[in-house]
Amino acid sequence: MSSSEFISIKTDQDWKEVKEKAEREQKRLLLAKLSPACPISHMAERELREWHSSHDVTDTIFVEVDVIRSRNLARGIANEVGIQHQSPQLICFSSNLTPLWHESHQNIQASLLNSKLL
């Protein structure tokens, strides 16, 4: 059972707060950009949530953003970090908010999460 839940962010202020939390707690931050209208995004989200619920990853803050409802935020993050916006997409940041890796679409699988987060 995972010791943390996903933090849903909707605004620039939410994004600022989770970044501050990651720095303060010295934890990685895993951002999931997801679309409620995309079948590939649904599959990636299911894979991510199943993996998350079965692994106790305490050194990572899991964050999600709905790329339709919070389109400006999702695109703003892409511009801020210099990683092309995609959906579904995972971006993992170090505790000092340096992007460590990113992956998208069908590459979002348990094997990726095992190799990158465990």
Backbone atoms as SQL, in Angstrom:
CREATE TABLE atoms (id INTEGER PRIMARY KEY, chain TEXT, resi INTEGER, resn TEXT, atom TEXT, x REAL, y REAL, z REAL);
INSERT INTO atoms VALUES
  (1, 'A', 1, 'MET', 'N', 0.847, -1.190, 0.000),
  (2, 'A', 1, 'MET', 'CA', 0.000, 0.000, 0.000),
  (3, 'A', 1, 'MET', 'C', 0.883, 1.240, 0.000),
  (4, 'A', 2, 'SER', 'N', 0.580, 2.158, -0.878),
  (5, 'A', 2, 'SER', 'CA', 1.346, 3.397, -0.968),
  (6, 'A', 2, 'SER', 'C', 1.054, 4.291, 0.231),
  (7, 'A', 3, 'SER', 'N', 2.081, 4.986, 0.671),
  (8, 'A', 3, 'SER', 'CA', 1.908, 5.856, 1.827),
  (9, 'A', 3, 'SER', 'C', 1.477, 7.263, 1.429),
  (10, 'A', 4, 'SER', 'N', 1.382, 7.533, 0.149),
  (11, 'A', 4, 'SER', 'CA', 0.974, 8.862, -0.284),
  (12, 'A', 4, 'SER', 'C', -0.117, 8.752, -1.338),
  (13, 'A', 5, 'GLU', 'N', -0.885, 9.800, -1.458),
  (14, 'A', 5, 'GLU', 'CA', -1.922, 9.873, -2.477),
  (15, 'A', 5, 'GLU', 'C', -1.480, 10.855, -3.546),
  (16, 'A', 6, 'PHE', 'N', -2.215, 10.876, -4.635),
  (17, 'A', 6, 'PHE', 'CA', -1.947, 11.853, -5.676),
  (18, 'A', 6, 'PHE', 'C', -2.475, 13.212, -5.241),
  (19, 'A', 7, 'ILE', 'N', -1.690, 14.249, -5.475),
  (20, 'A', 7, 'ILE', 'CA', -2.122, 15.616, -5.244),
  (21, 'A', 7, 'ILE', 'C', -2.582, 16.152, -6.595),
  (22, 'A', 8, 'SER', 'N', -3.822, 16.551, -6.668),
  (23, 'A', 8, 'SER', 'CA', -4.358, 17.110, -7.907),
  (24, 'A', 8, 'SER', 'C', -4.118, 18.613, -7.904),
  (25, 'A', 9, 'ILE', 'N', -3.449, 19.099, -8.956),
  (26, 'A', 9, 'ILE', 'CA', -3.197, 20.538, -9.039),
  (27, 'A', 9, 'ILE', 'C', -4.008, 21.134, -10.182),
  (28, 'A', 10, 'LYS', 'N', -4.470, 22.361, -9.950),
  (29, 'A', 10, 'LYS', 'CA', -5.332, 23.023, -10.932),
  (30, 'A', 10, 'LYS', 'C', -4.855, 24.428, -11.285),
  (31, 'A', 11, 'THR', 'N', -4.024, 25.008, -10.432),
  (32, 'A', 11, 'THR', 'CA', -3.617, 26.405, -10.627),
  (33, 'A', 11, 'THR', 'C', -2.099, 26.548, -10.521),
  (34, 'A', 12, 'ASP', 'N', -1.628, 27.699, -10.960),
  (35, 'A', 12, 'ASP', 'CA', -0.199, 28.009, -10.809),
  (36, 'A', 12, 'ASP', 'C', 0.200, 27.993, -9.336),
  (37, 'A', 13, 'GLN', 'N', -0.690, 28.466, -8.471),
  (38, 'A', 13, 'GLN', 'CA', -0.413, 28.464, -7.027),
  (39, 'A', 13, 'GLN', 'C', -0.264, 27.036, -6.503),
  (40, 'A', 14, 'ASP', 'N', -1.134, 26.117, -6.963),
  (41, 'A', 14, 'ASP', 'CA', -1.011, 24.702, -6.567),
  (42, 'A', 14, 'ASP', 'C', 0.359, 24.158, -6.981),
  (43, 'A', 15, 'TRP', 'N', 0.778, 24.464, -8.203),
  (44, 'A', 15, 'TRP', 'CA', 2.068, 24.003, -8.728),
  (45, 'A', 15, 'TRP', 'C', 3.213, 24.554, -7.870),
  (46, 'A', 16, 'LYS', 'N', 3.124, 25.837, -7.544),
  (47, 'A', 16, 'LYS', 'CA', 4.147, 26.459, -6.700),
  (48, 'A', 16, 'LYS', 'C', 4.221, 25.748, -5.346),
  (49, 'A', 17, 'GLU', 'N', 3.074, 25.440, -4.760),
  (50, 'A', 17, 'GLU', 'CA', 3.038, 24.799, -3.446),
  (51, 'A', 17, 'GLU', 'C', 3.619, 23.386, -3.468),
  (52, 'A', 18, 'VAL', 'N', 3.335, 22.593, -4.510),
  (53, 'A', 18, 'VAL', 'CA', 3.906, 21.235, -4.530),
  (54, 'A', 18, 'VAL', 'C', 5.406, 21.278, -4.783),
  (55, 'A', 19, 'LYS', 'N', 5.876, 22.257, -5.547),
  (56, 'A', 19, 'LYS', 'CA', 7.326, 22.397, -5.735),
  (57, 'A', 19, 'LYS', 'C', 8.003, 22.759, -4.416),
  (58, 'A', 20, 'GLU', 'N', 7.393, 23.680, -3.674),
  (59, 'A', 20, 'GLU', 'CA', 7.941, 24.052, -2.369),
  (60, 'A', 20, 'GLU', 'C', 7.939, 22.865, -1.414),
  (61, 'A', 21, 'LYS', 'N', 6.885, 22.064, -1.449),
  (62, 'A', 21, 'LYS', 'CA', 6.789, 20.863, -0.606),
  (63, 'A', 21, 'LYS', 'C', 7.906, 19.878, -0.959),
  (64, 'A', 22, 'ALA', 'N', 8.161, 19.666, -2.236),
  (65, 'A', 22, 'ALA', 'CA', 9.224, 18.754, -2.663),
  (66, 'A', 22, 'ALA', 'C', 10.583, 19.224, -2.166),
  (67, 'A', 23, 'GLU', 'N', 10.834, 20.519, -2.303),
  (68, 'A', 23, 'GLU', 'CA', 12.115, 21.065, -1.832),
  (69, 'A', 23, 'GLU', 'C', 12.231, 20.965, -0.316),
  (70, 'A', 24, 'ARG', 'N', 11.182, 21.354, 0.369),
  (71, 'A', 24, 'ARG', 'CA', 11.189, 21.359, 1.839),
  (72, 'A', 24, 'ARG', 'C', 11.371, 19.946, 2.402),
  (73, 'A', 25, 'GLU', 'N', 10.678, 18.966, 1.813),
  (74, 'A', 25, 'GLU', 'CA', 10.735, 17.588, 2.312),
  (75, 'A', 25, 'GLU', 'C', 11.832, 16.762, 1.655),
  (76, 'A', 26, 'GLN', 'N', 12.581, 17.374, 0.721),
  (77, 'A', 26, 'GLN', 'CA', 13.670, 16.702, 0.011),
  (78, 'A', 26, 'GLN', 'C', 13.172, 15.409, -0.647),
  (79, 'A', 27, 'LYS', 'N', 12.089, 15.543, -1.432),
  (80, 'A', 27, 'LYS', 'CA', 11.492, 14.403, -2.133),
  (81, 'A', 27, 'LYS', 'C', 11.454, 14.685, -3.629),
  (82, 'A', 28, 'ARG', 'N', 11.501, 13.602, -4.401),
  (83, 'A', 28, 'ARG', 'CA', 11.260, 13.726, -5.833),
  (84, 'A', 28, 'ARG', 'C', 9.797, 14.109, -6.034),
  (85, 'A', 29, 'LEU', 'N', 9.518, 14.655, -7.209),
  (86, 'A', 29, 'LEU', 'CA', 8.152, 15.002, -7.565),
  (87, 'A', 29, 'LEU', 'C', 7.851, 14.331, -8.900),
  (88, 'A', 30, 'LEU', 'N', 6.805, 13.531, -8.944),
  (89, 'A', 30, 'LEU', 'CA', 6.390, 12.883, -10.186),
  (90, 'A', 30, 'LEU', 'C', 5.095, 13.531, -10.635),
  (91, 'A', 31, 'LEU', 'N', 5.154, 14.243, -11.760),
  (92, 'A', 31, 'LEU', 'CA', 4.001, 14.927, -12.323),
  (93, 'A', 31, 'LEU', 'C', 3.395, 14.070, -13.419),
  (94, 'A', 32, 'ALA', 'N', 2.106, 13.778, -13.295),
  (95, 'A', 32, 'ALA', 'CA', 1.361, 13.047, -14.319),
  (96, 'A', 32, 'ALA', 'C', 0.414, 14.012, -15.007),
  (97, 'A', 33, 'LYS', 'N', 0.616, 14.212, -16.298),
  (98, 'A', 33, 'LYS', 'CA', -0.312, 15.010, -17.099),
  (99, 'A', 33, 'LYS', 'C', -1.268, 14.031, -17.765),
  (100, 'A', 34, 'LEU', 'N', -2.561, 14.195, -17.491),
  (101, 'A', 34, 'LEU', 'CA', -3.556, 13.229, -17.945),
  (102, 'A', 34, 'LEU', 'C', -4.753, 13.931, -18.565),
  (103, 'A', 35, 'SER', 'N', -5.363, 13.275, -19.539),
  (104, 'A', 35, 'SER', 'CA', -6.554, 13.805, -20.200),
  (105, 'A', 35, 'SER', 'C', -7.732, 12.879, -19.953),
  (106, 'A', 36, 'PRO', 'N', -8.852, 13.430, -19.456),
  (107, 'A', 36, 'PRO', 'CA', -10.025, 12.594, -19.247),
  (108, 'A', 36, 'PRO', 'C', -10.707, 12.183, -20.557),
  (109, 'A', 37, 'ALA', 'N', -10.285, 12.749, -21.686),
  (110, 'A', 37, 'ALA', 'CA', -10.929, 12.470, -22.968),
  (111, 'A', 37, 'ALA', 'C', -10.135, 11.520, -23.865),
  (112, 'A', 38, 'CYS', 'N', -9.008, 11.022, -23.385),
  (113, 'A', 38, 'CYS', 'CA', -8.108, 10.232, -24.237),
  (114, 'A', 38, 'CYS', 'C', -7.997, 8.794, -23.739),
  (115, 'A', 39, 'PRO', 'N', -8.294, 7.806, -24.591),
  (116, 'A', 39, 'PRO', 'CA', -8.181, 6.397, -24.168),
  (117, 'A', 39, 'PRO', 'C', -6.757, 6.002, -23.767),
  (118, 'A', 40, 'ILE', 'N', -5.757, 6.529, -24.448),
  (119, 'A', 40, 'ILE', 'CA', -4.366, 6.203, -24.095),
  (120, 'A', 40, 'ILE', 'C', -4.053, 6.774, -22.715),
  (121, 'A', 41, 'SER', 'N', -4.553, 7.961, -22.433),
  (122, 'A', 41, 'SER', 'CA', -4.361, 8.567, -21.125),
  (123, 'A', 41, 'SER', 'C', -5.043, 7.741, -20.035),
  (124, 'A', 42, 'HIS', 'N', -6.222, 7.212, -20.331),
  (125, 'A', 42, 'HIS', 'CA', -6.926, 6.351, -19.360),
  (126, 'A', 42, 'HIS', 'C', -6.090, 5.115, -19.038),
  (127, 'A', 43, 'MET', 'N', -5.506, 4.508, -20.069),
  (128, 'A', 43, 'MET', 'CA', -4.664, 3.324, -19.840),
  (129, 'A', 43, 'MET', 'C', -3.437, 3.676, -19.024),
  (130, 'A', 44, 'ALA', 'N', -2.796, 4.793, -19.342),
  (131, 'A', 44, 'ALA', 'CA', -1.604, 5.218, -18.598),
  (132, 'A', 44, 'ALA', 'C', -1.962, 5.534, -17.149),
  (133, 'A', 45, 'GLU', 'N', -3.084, 6.189, -16.940),
  (134, 'A', 45, 'GLU', 'CA', -3.505, 6.522, -15.577),
  (135, 'A', 45, 'GLU', 'C', -3.796, 5.253, -14.777),
  (136, 'A', 46, 'ARG', 'N', -4.469, 4.294, -15.389),
  (137, 'A', 46, 'ARG', 'CA', -4.755, 3.033, -14.700),
  (138, 'A', 46, 'ARG', 'C', -3.457, 2.320, -14.324),
  (139, 'A', 47, 'GLU', 'N', -2.515, 2.272, -15.245),
  (140, 'A', 47, 'GLU', 'CA', -1.216, 1.639, -14.990),
  (141, 'A', 47, 'GLU', 'C', -0.498, 2.343, -13.836),
  (142, 'A', 48, 'LEU', 'N', -0.487, 3.667, -13.872),
  (143, 'A', 48, 'LEU', 'CA', 0.181, 4.455, -12.841),
  (144, 'A', 48, 'LEU', 'C', -0.478, 4.254, -11.485),
  (145, 'A', 49, 'ARG', 'N', -1.795, 4.315, -11.428),
  (146, 'A', 49, 'ARG', 'CA', -2.501, 4.176, -10.145),
  (147, 'A', 49, 'ARG', 'C', -2.374, 2.762, -9.572),
  (148, 'A', 50, 'GLU', 'N', -2.434, 1.753, -10.419),
  (149, 'A', 50, 'GLU', 'CA', -2.250, 0.373, -9.937),
  (150, 'A', 50, 'GLU', 'C', -0.845, 0.201, -9.390),
  (151, 'A', 51, 'TRP', 'N', 0.136, 0.717, -10.096),
  (152, 'A', 51, 'TRP', 'CA', 1.519, 0.621, -9.624),
  (153, 'A', 51, 'TRP', 'C', 1.662, 1.368, -8.298),
  (154, 'A', 52, 'HIS', 'N', 1.154, 2.572, -8.244),
  (155, 'A', 52, 'HIS', 'CA', 1.255, 3.416, -7.052),
  (156, 'A', 52, 'HIS', 'C', 0.617, 2.746, -5.840),
  (157, 'A', 53, 'SER', 'N', -0.530, 2.117, -6.026),
  (158, 'A', 53, 'SER', 'CA', -1.236, 1.505, -4.895),
  (159, 'A', 53, 'SER', 'C', -0.534, 0.253, -4.370),
  (160, 'A', 54, 'SER', 'N', 0.363, -0.318, -5.152),
  (161, 'A', 54, 'SER', 'CA', 1.032, -1.545, -4.712),
  (162, 'A', 54, 'SER', 'C', 2.499, -1.348, -4.328),
  (163, 'A', 55, 'HIS', 'N', 2.966, -0.105, -4.323),
  (164, 'A', 55, 'HIS', 'CA', 4.354, 0.184, -3.958),
  (165, 'A', 55, 'HIS', 'C', 4.407, 1.280, -2.911),
  (166, 'A', 56, 'ASP', 'N', 5.258, 1.092, -1.941),
  (167, 'A', 56, 'ASP', 'CA', 5.420, 2.070, -0.868),
  (168, 'A', 56, 'ASP', 'C', 6.599, 2.981, -1.210),
  (169, 'A', 57, 'VAL', 'N', 6.330, 4.003, -1.978),
  (170, 'A', 57, 'VAL', 'CA', 7.368, 4.934, -2.422),
  (171, 'A', 57, 'VAL', 'C', 7.222, 6.209, -1.594),
  (172, 'A', 58, 'THR', 'N', 8.056, 6.331, -0.580),
  (173, 'A', 58, 'THR', 'CA', 7.921, 7.457, 0.356),
  (174, 'A', 58, 'THR', 'C', 8.812, 8.640, -0.002),
  (175, 'A', 59, 'ASP', 'N', 9.684, 8.484, -0.989),
  (176, 'A', 59, 'ASP', 'CA', 10.599, 9.573, -1.338),
  (177, 'A', 59, 'ASP', 'C', 10.128, 10.368, -2.553),
  (178, 'A', 60, 'THR', 'N', 8.863, 10.175, -2.933),
  (179, 'A', 60, 'THR', 'CA', 8.319, 10.827, -4.122),
  (180, 'A', 60, 'THR', 'C', 6.933, 11.382, -3.835),
  (181, 'A', 61, 'ILE', 'N', 6.692, 12.603, -4.279),
  (182, 'A', 61, 'ILE', 'CA', 5.371, 13.217, -4.209),
  (183, 'A', 61, 'ILE', 'C', 4.712, 13.006, -5.570),
  (184, 'A', 62, 'PHE', 'N', 3.536, 12.422, -5.576),
  (185, 'A', 62, 'PHE', 'CA', 2.810, 12.129, -6.811),
  (186, 'A', 62, 'PHE', 'C', 1.782, 13.227, -7.060),
  (187, 'A', 63, 'VAL', 'N', 1.873, 13.846, -8.232),
  (188, 'A', 63, 'VAL', 'CA', 1.034, 14.987, -8.577),
  (189, 'A', 63, 'VAL', 'C', 0.377, 14.724, -9.934),
  (190, 'A', 64, 'GLU', 'N', -0.879, 15.151, -10.071),
  (191, 'A', 64, 'GLU', 'CA', -1.555, 14.996, -11.347),
  (192, 'A', 64, 'GLU', 'C', -2.188, 16.310, -11.770),
  (193, 'A', 65, 'VAL', 'N', -2.231, 16.518, -13.087),
  (194, 'A', 65, 'VAL', 'CA', -2.911, 17.684, -13.648),
  (195, 'A', 65, 'VAL', 'C', -3.771, 17.219, -14.817),
  (196, 'A', 66, 'ASP', 'N', -5.003, 17.679, -14.847),
  (197, 'A', 66, 'ASP', 'CA', -5.946, 17.409, -15.931),
  (198, 'A', 66, 'ASP', 'C', -5.623, 18.407, -17.046),
  (199, 'A', 67, 'VAL', 'N', -5.144, 17.897, -18.182),
  (200, 'A', 67, 'VAL', 'CA', -4.661, 18.778, -19.242),
  (201, 'A', 67, 'VAL', 'C', -5.783, 19.480, -20.000),
  (202, 'A', 68, 'ILE', 'N', -7.023, 19.062, -19.783),
  (203, 'A', 68, 'ILE', 'CA', -8.145, 19.755, -20.417),
  (204, 'A', 68, 'ILE', 'C', -8.674, 20.852, -19.495),
  (205, 'A', 69, 'ARG', 'N', -8.986, 20.485, -18.271),
  (206, 'A', 69, 'ARG', 'CA', -9.526, 21.471, -17.319),
  (207, 'A', 69, 'ARG', 'C', -8.482, 22.505, -16.902),
  (208, 'A', 70, 'SER', 'N', -7.211, 22.115, -16.906),
  (209, 'A', 70, 'SER', 'CA', -6.127, 23.022, -16.501),
  (210, 'A', 70, 'SER', 'C', -5.099, 23.144, -17.626),
  (211, 'A', 71, 'ARG', 'N', -5.615, 23.414, -18.821),
  (212, 'A', 71, 'ARG', 'CA', -4.769, 23.477, -20.028),
  (213, 'A', 71, 'ARG', 'C', -3.630, 24.488, -19.878),
  (214, 'A', 72, 'ASN', 'N', -3.932, 25.696, -19.404),
  (215, 'A', 72, 'ASN', 'CA', -2.890, 26.725, -19.279),
  (216, 'A', 72, 'ASN', 'C', -1.807, 26.297, -18.295),
  (217, 'A', 73, 'LEU', 'N', -2.201, 25.657, -17.201),
  (218, 'A', 73, 'LEU', 'CA', -1.222, 25.170, -16.225),
  (219, 'A', 73, 'LEU', 'C', -0.329, 24.106, -16.859),
  (220, 'A', 74, 'ALA', 'N', -0.928, 23.123, -17.534),
  (221, 'A', 74, 'ALA', 'CA', -0.153, 22.040, -18.148),
  (222, 'A', 74, 'ALA', 'C', 0.849, 22.581, -19.163),
  (223, 'A', 75, 'ARG', 'N', 0.406, 23.505, -19.984),
  (224, 'A', 75, 'ARG', 'CA', 1.307, 24.088, -20.991),
  (225, 'A', 75, 'ARG', 'C', 2.340, 25.011, -20.345),
  (226, 'A', 76, 'GLY', 'N', 1.939, 25.707, -19.290),
  (227, 'A', 76, 'GLY', 'CA', 2.877, 26.570, -18.576),
  (228, 'A', 76, 'GLY', 'C', 4.003, 25.783, -17.929),
  (229, 'A', 77, 'ILE', 'N', 3.662, 24.622, -17.369),
  (230, 'A', 77, 'ILE', 'CA', 4.695, 23.762, -16.780),
  (231, 'A', 77, 'ILE', 'C', 5.666, 23.316, -17.854),
  (232, 'A', 78, 'ALA', 'N', 5.145, 22.921, -19.007),
  (233, 'A', 78, 'ALA', 'CA', 6.014, 22.500, -20.114),
  (234, 'A', 78, 'ALA', 'C', 6.990, 23.608, -20.483),
  (235, 'A', 79, 'ASN', 'N', 6.481, 24.822, -20.586),
  (236, 'A', 79, 'ASN', 'CA', 7.356, 25.960, -20.915),
  (237, 'A', 79, 'ASN', 'C', 8.375, 26.213, -19.811),
  (238, 'A', 80, 'GLU', 'N', 7.924, 26.126, -18.568),
  (239, 'A', 80, 'GLU', 'CA', 8.807, 26.388, -17.420),
  (240, 'A', 80, 'GLU', 'C', 9.978, 25.413, -17.376),
  (241, 'A', 81, 'VAL', 'N', 9.699, 24.135, -17.613),
  (242, 'A', 81, 'VAL', 'CA', 10.744, 23.118, -17.451),
  (243, 'A', 81, 'VAL', 'C', 11.438, 22.761, -18.760),
  (244, 'A', 82, 'GLY', 'N', 10.934, 23.284, -19.881),
  (245, 'A', 82, 'GLY', 'CA', 11.580, 23.050, -21.168),
  (246, 'A', 82, 'GLY', 'C', 11.385, 21.654, -21.718),
  (247, 'A', 83, 'ILE', 'N', 10.268, 21.021, -21.365),
  (248, 'A', 83, 'ILE', 'CA', 9.948, 19.683, -21.883),
  (249, 'A', 83, 'ILE', 'C', 8.651, 19.808, -22.658),
  (250, 'A', 84, 'GLN', 'N', 8.678, 19.395, -23.917),
  (251, 'A', 84, 'GLN', 'CA', 7.506, 19.506, -24.779),
  (252, 'A', 84, 'GLN', 'C', 6.277, 18.879, -24.128),
  (253, 'A', 85, 'HIS', 'N', 5.167, 19.603, -24.167),
  (254, 'A', 85, 'HIS', 'CA', 3.913, 19.124, -23.590),
  (255, 'A', 85, 'HIS', 'C', 3.386, 17.930, -24.375),
  (256, 'A', 86, 'GLN', 'N', 3.032, 16.873, -23.646),
  (257, 'A', 86, 'GLN', 'CA', 2.370, 15.720, -24.212),
  (258, 'A', 86, 'GLN', 'C', 1.352, 15.221, -23.202),
  (259, 'A', 87, 'SER', 'N', 0.440, 14.396, -23.665),
  (260, 'A', 87, 'SER', 'CA', -0.541, 13.797, -22.769),
  (261, 'A', 87, 'SER', 'C', -0.957, 12.451, -23.343),
  (262, 'A', 88, 'PRO', 'N', -0.892, 11.431, -22.508),
  (263, 'A', 88, 'PRO', 'CA', -0.409, 11.416, -21.137),
  (264, 'A', 88, 'PRO', 'C', 1.114, 11.561, -21.096),
  (265, 'A', 89, 'GLN', 'N', 1.576, 12.079, -19.971),
  (266, 'A', 89, 'GLN', 'CA', 3.015, 12.313, -19.802),
  (267, 'A', 89, 'GLN', 'C', 3.371, 12.251, -18.321),
  (268, 'A', 90, 'LEU', 'N', 4.514, 11.663, -18.041),
  (269, 'A', 90, 'LEU', 'CA', 5.093, 11.703, -16.702),
  (270, 'A', 90, 'LEU', 'C', 6.377, 12.515, -16.786),
  (271, 'A', 91, 'ILE', 'N', 6.562, 13.394, -15.811),
  (272, 'A', 91, 'ILE', 'CA', 7.824, 14.119, -15.667),
  (273, 'A', 91, 'ILE', 'C', 8.254, 13.944, -14.220),
  (274, 'A', 92, 'CYS', 'N', 9.477, 13.441, -14.031),
  (275, 'A', 92, 'CYS', 'CA', 10.002, 13.247, -12.686),
  (276, 'A', 92, 'CYS', 'C', 11.081, 14.293, -12.426),
  (277, 'A', 93, 'PHE', 'N', 10.945, 14.954, -11.272),
  (278, 'A', 93, 'PHE', 'CA', 11.878, 16.000, -10.861),
  (279, 'A', 93, 'PHE', 'C', 12.622, 15.551, -9.609),
  (280, 'A', 94, 'SER', 'N', 13.864, 15.971, -9.497),
  (281, 'A', 94, 'SER', 'CA', 14.611, 15.765, -8.256),
  (282, 'A', 94, 'SER', 'C', 14.038, 16.699, -7.194),
  (283, 'A', 95, 'SER', 'N', 14.504, 16.559, -5.964),
  (284, 'A', 95, 'SER', 'CA', 14.012, 17.413, -4.883),
  (285, 'A', 95, 'SER', 'C', 14.366, 18.884, -5.095),
  (286, 'A', 96, 'ASN', 'N', 15.387, 19.152, -5.921),
  (287, 'A', 96, 'ASN', 'CA', 15.704, 20.554, -6.231),
  (288, 'A', 96, 'ASN', 'C', 15.037, 20.990, -7.539),
  (289, 'A', 97, 'LEU', 'N', 14.080, 20.166, -8.003),
  (290, 'A', 97, 'LEU', 'CA', 13.212, 20.457, -9.140),
  (291, 'A', 97, 'LEU', 'C', 13.910, 20.447, -10.495),
  (292, 'A', 98, 'THR', 'N', 14.999, 19.716, -10.584),
  (293, 'A', 98, 'THR', 'CA', 15.637, 19.466, -11.866),
  (294, 'A', 98, 'THR', 'C', 14.924, 18.286, -12.517),
  (295, 'A', 99, 'PRO', 'N', 14.487, 18.415, -13.775),
  (296, 'A', 99, 'PRO', 'CA', 13.868, 17.254, -14.437),
  (297, 'A', 99, 'PRO', 'C', 14.872, 16.109, -14.558),
  (298, 'A', 100, 'LEU', 'N', 14.475, 14.935, -14.080),
  (299, 'A', 100, 'LEU', 'CA', 15.327, 13.744, -14.136),
  (300, 'A', 100, 'LEU', 'C', 15.028, 12.904, -15.373),
  (301, 'A', 101, 'TRP', 'N', 13.750, 12.751, -15.678),
  (302, 'A', 101, 'TRP', 'CA', 13.319, 11.980, -16.842),
  (303, 'A', 101, 'TRP', 'C', 11.865, 12.311, -17.143),
  (304, 'A', 102, 'HIS', 'N', 11.463, 11.986, -18.375),
  (305, 'A', 102, 'HIS', 'CA', 10.063, 12.144, -18.752),
  (306, 'A', 102, 'HIS', 'C', 9.725, 11.062, -19.769),
  (307, 'A', 103, 'GLU', 'N', 8.471, 10.698, -19.791),
  (308, 'A', 103, 'GLU', 'CA', 8.005, 9.648, -20.705),
  (309, 'A', 103, 'GLU', 'C', 6.550, 9.923, -21.027),
  (310, 'A', 104, 'SER', 'N', 6.078, 9.381, -22.135),
  (311, 'A', 104, 'SER', 'CA', 4.702, 9.647, -22.524),
  (312, 'A', 104, 'SER', 'C', 4.061, 8.447, -23.215),
  (313, 'A', 105, 'HIS', 'N', 2.780, 8.570, -23.373),
  (314, 'A', 105, 'HIS', 'CA', 1.918, 7.653, -24.098),
  (315, 'A', 105, 'HIS', 'C', 2.085, 6.204, -23.637),
  (316, 'A', 106, 'GLN', 'N', 2.246, 5.278, -24.582),
  (317, 'A', 106, 'GLN', 'CA', 2.285, 3.853, -24.232),
  (318, 'A', 106, 'GLN', 'C', 3.525, 3.458, -23.432),
  (319, 'A', 107, 'ASN', 'N', 4.497, 4.336, -23.314),
  (320, 'A', 107, 'ASN', 'CA', 5.695, 4.025, -22.531),
  (321, 'A', 107, 'ASN', 'C', 5.458, 4.131, -21.025),
  (322, 'A', 108, 'ILE', 'N', 4.301, 4.638, -20.632),
  (323, 'A', 108, 'ILE', 'CA', 3.976, 4.742, -19.209),
  (324, 'A', 108, 'ILE', 'C', 3.457, 3.373, -18.756),
  (325, 'A', 109, 'GLN', 'N', 4.368, 2.603, -18.203),
  (326, 'A', 109, 'GLN', 'CA', 4.079, 1.228, -17.791),
  (327, 'A', 109, 'GLN', 'C', 4.745, 0.940, -16.449),
  (328, 'A', 110, 'ALA', 'N', 4.280, -0.129, -15.817),
  (329, 'A', 110, 'ALA', 'CA', 4.836, -0.532, -14.520),
  (330, 'A', 110, 'ALA', 'C', 6.343, -0.762, -14.617),
  (331, 'A', 111, 'SER', 'N', 6.808, -1.346, -15.712),
  (332, 'A', 111, 'SER', 'CA', 8.250, -1.611, -15.842),
  (333, 'A', 111, 'SER', 'C', 9.052, -0.313, -15.830),
  (334, 'A', 112, 'LEU', 'N', 8.534, 0.747, -16.444),
  (335, 'A', 112, 'LEU', 'CA', 9.200, 2.047, -16.402),
  (336, 'A', 112, 'LEU', 'C', 9.245, 2.564, -14.963),
  (337, 'A', 113, 'LEU', 'N', 8.120, 2.501, -14.287),
  (338, 'A', 113, 'LEU', 'CA', 8.051, 2.989, -12.908),
  (339, 'A', 113, 'LEU', 'C', 8.965, 2.193, -11.987),
  (340, 'A', 114, 'ASN', 'N', 9.026, 0.881, -12.188),
  (341, 'A', 114, 'ASN', 'CA', 9.941, 0.047, -11.393),
  (342, 'A', 114, 'ASN', 'C', 11.388, 0.479, -11.612),
  (343, 'A', 115, 'SER', 'N', 11.765, 0.687, -12.845),
  (344, 'A', 115, 'SER', 'CA', 13.169, 1.019, -13.137),
  (345, 'A', 115, 'SER', 'C', 13.541, 2.424, -12.702),
  (346, 'A', 116, 'LYS', 'N', 12.586, 3.339, -12.694),
  (347, 'A', 116, 'LYS', 'CA', 12.896, 4.732, -12.391),
  (348, 'A', 116, 'LYS', 'C', 12.635, 5.146, -10.934),
  (349, 'A', 117, 'LEU', 'N', 11.688, 4.489, -10.269),
  (350, 'A', 117, 'LEU', 'CA', 11.278, 4.954, -8.942),
  (351, 'A', 117, 'LEU', 'C', 11.643, 4.024, -7.794),
  (352, 'A', 118, 'LEU', 'N', 11.974, 2.785, -8.083),
  (353, 'A', 118, 'LEU', 'CA', 12.321, 1.863, -6.989),
  (354, 'A', 118, 'LEU', 'C', 13.816, 1.762, -6.791);
